[in-house]
Amino acid sequence: MFEVEMPRTSDEIEESLIVFWHVEEGDSVEEGDVLVEVQTEKAVFEIEAETEGTISEILVKRGESAKVGDVLAKVETKVLDSSKESELKVDNKINEEKIHAVSFVSISPRLRKLAKDLNVNLTDVKGTGKNGTIIEKDIKNAVEGGEVQKETRTAKEMSNIRKTIASRMMTSLHESAQLTLTTWVDVTELGKRRKETESNMGWNSLISYATVKALEQHPAINAHVQGEKITMHEKVHLGMAVDTTEGLYVPVLEDANRLSLIQLDKELKVLAKKVASKNLSDVALKGSTFTVTNLGKFGIEFFTPIINPPEACILGVGKIEPYLVLEDGEVVQKERIPLSLTFDHRVVDGAPAAKFLQTIADQCQSLVKEV
């Protein structure tokens, strides 16, 4: 009989928690098989079988604690006399010859999974257990000995802009109650008008202009929130998310509500070029009251944009697409664009947010006369 005891891992730790038993009472184990996972205050470690045998009793169950030296389980081992030992040696020799004569690997299902997870080719591993059985120690030795095709990994420090983005996004999510509403906006007539006039006006500019006009009617959306203070802005300083190789920039188009559609389109294109060329000396990157982010060119429809603090809302624009609708008994093809509005529920409720999206849709219809 062999007793599995709780080992001492350090001078400070006297008690540890049983996290998971890999065996049950009645299971046969080989030397090196993992029996149980134990958690201390500092780490999780495994206790392996020191001999082959059968688990006769598990004394400390999963989720229970045990002190150093406590018996966790008992392993029933076989006691052989000298005559049986000699017989066993002969039998083992015969068995080994049989094992080497056929093409298979003797290994438990658990260790086979472990080998797969560690990318170990079992045909290259020599088993040191009974009759050439592969035990856990053999797999670990294969990993340490370089017999594994290791995955190539590259680690690098975050760039300064990546750190800034990460910090702001985490702050945004942790300090606000964000909710996203989505809707389709019909832009069929607006699309027809663009083709008729051969306008080079981009959809991003059209949606941004409609958004600015909608913000003038919904001052609660065009707001900042800092702590328990909400500031609603009369002017619309439009932030436009621009993707670059270095990360996300949000240049600000100040006083966007004072611009005509043509002026806004021109200014947005200038800002985008400056950011792309990293010519940021005269580009405002702070002070926006509302931000628009467009992922339409990537084929994205609806998504969940994260609010750019201290703003109260952000609008996500997706890919424009054709769709079919039944009108007067006939199937008609139209065009629509998906919008995703994320708003801070501390500042704006669901109904006002929905009305704002509806106003954007109405403004898109009104734009037909201006293109």
N, C-alpha and C positions, 0 to 999 in steps of 0.2 A: 504493500500500500504506500502510495506517495501522496504527500499533502502539498497542495498549492497554497503558499502563504503570501500575504501582502508584503512586498519588499520595502526596504527603506530607500527612498530616492534622494533624500537630503536630510541634513540634521534638523532642519526647521519643521519638516512635515511629518506629522504623527498619524494623520488620518486621511483617507482618500475615498473617492466615490466610484462605485462600479457603474460604468457607462453602458457596456454591452458585452454579453456573453456570446462568443462565436460557437460554442458547443452546448449540448444539452446532456442531461444524464442519460447514460447508455451509449453515447458516442464513443467511437474508437479514435484515438489520437496517436500521432507519431511524434517523435522528438522534434522540436522546432515549430510545431503547429501553434498558431496563436489561439490561446484559450479565452482571454478576456481583455477588454480595454478599460483602463483605470484613469480617472481624472484627478489631478491634484490642483492646487491653487495656481500652479504655473504652467502645467502642460498635461497632455494626454499621452499615456504610454501603454504598451502591450506587454502581457505576461505570456510567455511561451511554455509549452510542455517540455520538461526536462527529460522525459522518458516516454516510451510508448506504453499504451494501456487503454483502459476504458474508464470514462468518467462515471464514477459510482455515486457521487453525491455533490451537489452544488449548495454550499452553506450560506453564501451571501448573494442575495438576488440583485438584479438590475435595479438601480436607483437607491440602493442601500450603501451605507458607508462602513468601512472597516479600518481598524487600526493596524499599524505596522506589526507584523508577526501573526495577525489573525489568519486562521485557515479559511481560504475562500472556497476550496473544492478538494475532493479526494479522487485520486486516480488509482484504480485497481491494476496492479502490475502482475505479470506472470512470473512465478518462481519455478525454475527448472532444475532437475537434478542433473548430475554430470552425464549420465547415459542419454538423457533426453537432449542435453545440449549438443552431444556429438551427433545424435540423429538429426537435430535441427540444422546443424552445420552442413551435413550432407544434403538435406532437403533444400537448404538455402542455395547451395552450390548448383543443384539441379535447376532450381527455380530461376536463378540468375542466368544460367545458360539458355533457358527457355525464353526469358525476358529479352535477352540480347538477340535471340534468333528471330523475333518478330518485330514489326515496325509499329510501335505505339509508345506513348509516354505515360508512365504511371504517375498520376497527380490527382489531388482532390479537386472537385469543382470550384471550391473557394480559391485555391491557389492558382487554378487555371485562369480565373477571372482577374486575379492580382497580376499575373504575368501579362495578360492582355492590356490591362490598364497601364502597366509600366513599359509596354512595347517590347517585351522579352520574347525572343524566339525560343520556344521550349526545346526544339531539336538541338539547340546549341548548349543546353544546360545539362550538366551531369548531376544526376540525383545521388545524394549521399544517405538517403534514408534506407529503410529495409527493402531489399530486393531492387535497389536502384530507384526507389520512389523519390520524386522531387519534393523537398520540404521547403518551407518559407525561406530558410537560411540560404538555400541554393539560388533562389530567385534574387534575393538581395545581393548575394555575391556576384551574380551575373551583372546586376546594375552597376555595382561598384567596380567591377572588373572591366567595364567598357564594352560588354557584349550586347548592349542595347543601342539601337539607333535613336540617339537623343534628339529631341526637337530643338531646332535653332530658335533662340529667343533673343530679342534685343530690348534692353531697358534704357530709357533716357529720361532726363529731368524734364518737367513741364517748362515750356517757354513762359516768359513773363505774361504774354497776352493770354495764354492758356490758363495760367494761374488766376488771372483777373476774371476771365469768363467763369471758371469753376467757382470762384468765391462768390461772384454776383448771383449765379444761378442757385447755388446752395442757400444763400441768404434769401433769395426770392421765394424758394419753395418752403423754407422753414418759418418765414415771418409773415406769410400771407395765406389766405384761404382761397385757393385757386380752383376755378371750375371752368370747363370749356363747353360752349354751345356751338353746334355746327348747322349749316344750312346750305342749300343750293340757291344760287342766284341766276335767273335767266338773263342771258346777255345776247339773245338772238338778234334783236333789232340793232343793238350796238355793234355787233359783229358785221352785220350787213352794211351798216353805215361806214365802217372802216374800209370795207372793200370798195364801196361805191366811190368814196373820196380818195381811195388809194393812200390812205393815211398811214404814216409810219409810227403813229402813236402806239406805244406798247401797252399791253394789258395791265402791266404793273402800274403805269402812270394813271390809267383810267380808273382802276380800283382805288388807288391812293387818293385821287381827286374826289371820287365819290365818298370816300371815307372822311376826308377833311370836311366836306360839306355836311356830312352826317354828324360829325363831332360838334359843329356849330349849333346843332339842334339838341345835342345831348351833352351839356356841360359836365354832368356827373361822370361821364366816361372819360372826358379829357381832364383827368385829375391826377394829383399826386397824393400819396398817403404816407405819412411818417409818424409812427407811433399811433396815437389816437387823434392826430390832426389830419384833416382832409382839405386839400387846397384845389379848388376848381379854377381852371385857367380859361381866360377869354381868348387868348391867342393859341393857335395850334402850331406847336413845334414838332414836326413829323420826323420820327426816327425811322430809318430805312435799313433793315438788317442786310448786310453785304458779306457774302462768303469769300474768303481769301485763303491762300495756301497757308497762311500763318494762323488763321482762325477767324472768328466772327467780329466784324466791326459794325457799329451802328452810327453812321454819320447822321447829322441832324439838319433838316431843312427848316430853318427858322421862319416864322410868320407865314406858314404854308397857306393859311386861310386868306391871305391877301393876294395870292397869285392866281392868274388865269390858268386854264387847263394847259395851254401851250407853254406858259412860263414854268409851270410845275414840272411838266415833262422834260423841258430843257434842263432845269436845275437838278432834277434827279439823275439825269444821264451824266451831268458834269460831276456830281458827287460820286457816282459809281466809278467813273474813270479815275478820279483822284485817289480813291481808296485802292483800286486795282494797281495803280502805279506807285502806291505808297507815298503820294504827295499830300501829306496831311497837315501841312503847316497852317493852312487857313480853313481847315475843316473842323466844325464843331462836333465833338464826340460826346458831349454831355448836354443836358437841358431839355431833352425831348419830353413832350407831354403824352405822346402816344406813338407806338411803334407798329410798323407793318413788316411782316416777314413772308417771303414768297418762295415756296418750294415746288412750284408748278413745273419748272423746267426739268425737275428730277422725276416727274411722273407721279408725284405724291398728290393725293386728294385731300382727305381730312387728316389733321394731326393735332397735337397738343402743344402749342407754343408756350414758352415760359415767360412770364411777365418780366419786363425790364424795369427793376426798381429805380425810383419810387413810384413809377407809373401804376395806374390802377387796372389797365387793360392792355392787351396786345391782339392784333389781328393776323391770322395765318391765311395765306392765299394758296390755293392748290391749282392743279392742272385743269385748264378749260377742256371740255369734252362735248361731243355731240350726244344727243339723246332723242328718243322717239316719244311722241305724245299723241293722243287721240283727240282730234278737233273736228267737230261736226261730222263724226263718223269716218274721218280720214286720218291715216297715220302721217304725221308731219315730223320732219327732223328739225330739231332746234339745238341751241348751244347753251351750256350752263357752266358756271364756275363755282367750286366749293370754297366756302369760307369757314374758318374756325376762330371763334372769339374766346380767348381766355380772359376772365375777369376776376378781380379780387372781391370775394363775397362779403368782405368787411365793408366795402365801399358801395358796391353795386349789387342789387338783387337780380334774380333771374329774369323777371318780366322786363325791367328797363334794358337789360342786356339784349333780350330778344327783340325789343322794339328798335334798338340801335341797328341790329342786323337788318331788320326790315327797312329802315331808312336808307341804308346803303343800297339795298336792292332797288328802292324807289329812285335813288339818285342815279343809278346805272341806266334806268329808263330815261331820265331827264337828260343824260349826257348825249343822247342821240342827236340833239339839236346843236351841240357844241363841237362835235367832231368834224 
